[in-house]
Amino acid sequence: MDSSRIQALGWTPEISLEQGVAGAYRWYLDNKIAGAARQPTAVA
């Protein structure tokens, strides 16, 4: 991922892309069961 244009404006990332993806994946694993419990059920 090329962030050179926004970095030229003075922005710097707080975490790396790899850390961000790993954190998002960890969050998903921690929350997927809770999310599945919230799925609506079909009405017959």
N, C-alpha and C positions, 0 to 999 in steps of 0.2 A: 504494500500500500504506500503510495507516495503522498506525503503530507507536506511537501516542500513549499507549496504556495501559501498555505496557512501559517507555516513556520516563518516564512518571510515577513509576515505581518506581526510576528512576535509571540505567536502561540507555541507552547511546548507541551507535549503530552505528559500527564501525570503517571501513567502506567504504559507499558508496552502493549502492542497488539496481542502478543501471546498471553500476557497476563490478563488482559481483558476477556479474551476468548475462554481461557481457563476459568476465570471467575464466573462468567455467564453460564458455563457448563456446570460448574459446581452448584450455582444457584438453581439451575434447572433440576439437577438430581435431587437436591434438598427439597424442592417444592413440587415436583411432579405428582407425588401421591396426594398431597393436599389439593392440588388442582383437579385431579381426577375425581375426588370426592365432591367437587363443586359442579361437575358436569350435569346438565339437566337430563332428566330421564324422559323417554318417549311416553306420551300419553296414548293409551290404547283406545 
